[in-house]
Amino acid sequence: MKLELTQGMIEISTGVHTRHDALLAELEAMRGELSAAARKLNIAVAGGGTHPFQHWAQSQISKGERFHFLSELYGYLAKQFTVFGQHVHVGCPAPDEALWLLHCLSHYIPHFIALSASSPFVQGHDTGFQSARLNSVFAFPLSGRAPCVTRWSEFVEYFDKMTRTGVVKSMKDFYWDIRPKPEYGTIEIRVFDTPLSVAKAADLAAFAQALARHLMIERPFEPTEDHYLVYTFNRFQACRFGLDGIYVDPRTGEHRVLRDELLATLARIEPHAIELGADRACANLLALVRDGLTDARWCRETHAAQRSFSELVHRQSRLWMDTEAP
């Protein structure tokens, strides 16, 4: 557990896990320790992709050389970056396979966004988005998607060119939706909003794991640059409309409702979820898709019932700190 860019953020990192139940157990233990410490300081900790009513100018940069460097480089964008995301690392057997999996998983960026969307409110206003958090990320110059290369030698060549420009010094300077993490031997999925509970965080990680296993074993398609033609459209649809967004299949051009695409995907990866012990997690997400009860919808309905952003945040904190059943 450590500080993040602004003082309204804290980062929690788990160890390496291969099973959903072990991951959930660690997250619950860490949540318990953090919640107990926070209560002593009269601090509430909450999930969700954005703080519903905090204004960016009220944010304060955390102590640390890199944090102050980013603040000086990006100006007010650094304070606007008080948004909260869940990152999931997927271990890969070799560099070429990592890049191949990265580009295959890019097809499922809308799926990840719709399942995790929990940021409908920004600075006291309903944005109309299911995930408004990603609009803040997209403002950074090196955001978006990775270049479509599937050999590590080609990626190293690209990285060397970028470092020679002086724009990039390390992989941390790329804010891509999915990026390689060579020091860990992983690729890092970065589009999930932080969910309202640690149980859902574990479910989302298990879904990513089962999906990656399906792609690596069954190899249903080969990624190409043309597949990225609809990438930004699909990403926007998921951010704006969530499960009701339009998903364009990058291989066939077929248009489907993202809810239906998610149901088909969850059915497709079920054997892999069972093999990994992730079937309970995927069943939870399947129920979410069928019922449409996303975290963004919960936030809107709770705010409509309470007519108070303060009460909304209070109830979000009770959910995350496990003092109230979902």
Residue pairs with C-beta under 8 A, 6 or more apart in sequence:
1 10
1 11
1 12
1 13
1 30
1 33
1 34
2 10
2 11
2 13
3 9
3 10
3 11
3 62
3 63
3 64
3 67
4 10
4 11
4 62
5 61
5 62
5 67
5 70
5 71
5 78
5 81
5 82
6 59
6 60
6 61
6 62
6 78
6 79
6 81
6 82
7 59
7 60
7 61
7 62
8 51
8 54
8 59
8 60
8 82
9 62
9 82
9 84
10 34
10 45
12 27
12 30
12 31
12 34
14 23
14 26
14 27
14 30
15 26
16 91
17 23
17 26
17 205
18 276
19 276
19 277
19 278
20 202
20 203
20 205
20 206
20 209
20 276
20 277
20 278
20 280
20 281
21 277
23 202
23 205
23 206
24 198
24 199
24 202
27 198
27 199
27 201
27 202
28 198
28 199
28 322
30 198
31 198
31 320
31 321
31 322
32 322
34 45
35 45
35 321
35 322
38 44
38 45
38 321
44 313
44 314
44 317
44 321
45 317
45 320
45 321
46 196
46 313
46 316
46 317
46 319
46 320
46 321
47 84
47 118
47 194
47 195
47 196
47 197
47 198
47 201
47 295
47 316
47 319
47 320
48 84
48 118
48 119
48 193
48 194
48 196
48 295
48 299
48 316
49 83
49 84
49 85
49 116
49 117
49 118
49 119
49 131
49 132
49 133
49 193
49 194
50 83
50 84
50 119
50 121
50 122
50 132
50 133
51 82
51 313
52 121
52 122
52 124
52 299
52 303
52 309
52 312
52 313
53 121
53 123
53 124
53 309
53 310
53 313
54 82
54 123
55 123
55 124
56 76
56 79
56 80
56 82
56 123
57 76
57 79
59 79
59 80
59 82
61 67
61 68
61 71
61 78
61 79
70 78
71 78
71 79
74 81
74 140
77 136
77 139
77 140
80 136
80 139
81 136
81 137
83 119
83 133
83 136
83 137
84 133
84 193
84 194
85 133
85 137
85 190
85 191
85 192
85 193
85 194
86 116
86 192
86 193
86 194
86 195
86 201
86 204
86 205
87 188
87 189
87 190
87 192
88 188
88 189
88 192
88 204
88 205
88 208
89 181
89 184
89 186
89 187
89 188
89 189
90 101
90 105
90 186
90 187
90 189
90 208
90 209
90 212
91 184
91 185
91 186
92 98
92 101
92 185
92 186
92 187
95 152
95 155
95 180
95 182
96 150
96 151
96 152
97 216
98 152
98 180
98 185
98 186
98 187
99 149
99 150
99 151
99 152
99 155
99 180
100 150
100 223
101 187
101 212
101 215
101 216
102 146
102 178
102 179
102 180
102 187
103 146
103 148
103 150
103 223
103 227
104 215
104 221
104 223
105 178
105 187
105 189
105 208
105 211
105 212
105 215
106 145
106 146
106 177
106 178
106 223
106 227
106 228
106 231
107 223
107 227
107 250
108 211
108 265
109 177
109 178
109 191
109 231
109 234
109 235
109 238
110 234
110 235
110 237
110 238
110 245
110 247
110 258
110 261
111 238
111 258
111 261
111 262
111 265
112 189
112 191
112 192
112 204
112 208
113 130
113 131
113 134
113 191
113 192
113 193
113 235
113 238
113 239
113 242
114 130
114 238
114 242
114 243
114 245
114 258
114 259
114 262
114 294
115 192
115 204
115 207
115 262
115 285
115 288
115 289
115 294
116 131
116 191
116 192
116 193
116 194
116 195
116 200
116 204
116 295
117 130
117 131
117 193
117 238
117 239
117 242
117 294
117 295
117 296
118 131
118 193
118 194
118 195
118 196
118 294
118 295
118 296
118 299
119 127
119 129
119 130
119 131
119 132
119 133
119 193
119 296
120 126
120 127
120 128
120 129
120 130
120 132
120 296
120 299
120 300
121 127
121 132
121 299
121 303
121 309
121 312
122 132
124 309
126 300
127 135
128 240
129 135
129 239
129 240
130 238
130 239
130 240
130 241
130 242
130 294
130 296
131 193
131 238
131 239
131 242
131 296
132 239
133 193
134 191
134 235
134 239
135 239
137 143
137 175
137 190
138 144
140 175
142 167
142 168
142 173
142 174
142 175
142 176
143 175
143 176
143 177
144 175
144 176
144 177
144 232
145 176
145 177
145 178
145 228
145 231
146 174
146 176
146 178
146 179
146 180
147 155
147 158
148 223
148 224
148 225
148 227
148 228
149 155
149 158
150 223
155 180
159 168
159 171
162 168
163 169
167 173
168 174
171 179
171 180
171 181
171 182
175 190
176 190
177 189
177 190
177 191
177 235
178 187
178 188
178 189
178 190
178 191
179 187
179 188
179 190
180 186
180 187
180 188
181 187
181 188
189 208
192 204
193 295
194 201
195 201
195 204
195 295
196 295
196 298
196 299
196 316
196 319
196 320
196 326
197 319
197 320
197 322
197 326
198 320
199 284
199 326
200 284
200 295
202 281
203 281
203 282
203 284
203 285
204 285
205 281
206 273
206 276
206 278
206 281
206 282
207 266
207 269
207 273
207 278
207 281
207 282
207 285
209 276
209 278
210 269
210 272
210 273
210 276
210 278
210 282
211 265
211 269
211 272
213 269
213 272
213 275
213 276
214 220
214 268
214 269
214 272
217 272
221 251
226 250
227 250
227 251
228 250
229 250
230 248
230 250
230 253
231 250
233 248
234 245
234 246
234 247
234 248
234 250
237 245
237 246
237 247
237 258
238 245
238 247
238 258
241 258
242 258
242 294
242 296
243 257
243 258
243 259
243 262
243 289
243 292
243 294
244 257
244 258
244 259
245 257
245 258
246 255
246 256
246 257
246 258
247 255
247 256
247 257
247 258
247 261
248 254
248 255
249 255
249 256
259 289
259 292
262 289
263 286
263 289
263 290
266 282
266 285
266 286
266 289
269 282
270 279
270 282
272 278
273 279
273 281
273 282
288 294
299 312
299 316
302 311
302 312
302 315
303 309
303 312
306 312
306 315
315 324
318 324
319 326
